[in-house]
């Protein structure tokens, strides 16, 4: 079992930055963690992900160069630093985890077993 709690959302102007944090408890070895987002009326989409043990990272094309995912092993946290934010980044952001997994990095929401409650990010133009 893995429990996830997100924090750090809010309202920011276009071009600004926010840092989201995902606090994880439970088993993290061989776990992958993904950040997803869901705008009103749209599907939940992959944004960025990281393999907990080795630290390799993965990004949605539209956020490459703007978003950075990282993990803190000592604190059991995964952060998403979001820079140069755009209005189209507005969504509820979710942290998700899949344990005991070493295959191709999962980028579909249904592939994940555990989810946080979500945090709202609003970017004004």
Helices and strands as residue ranges (DSSP letters): E 2-7, E 10-13, E 18-26, E 32-38, E 45-51, E 57-59, G 61-63, E 67-72, E 77-82, G 87-89, E 91-98, G 109-111, E 114-115, E 119-124
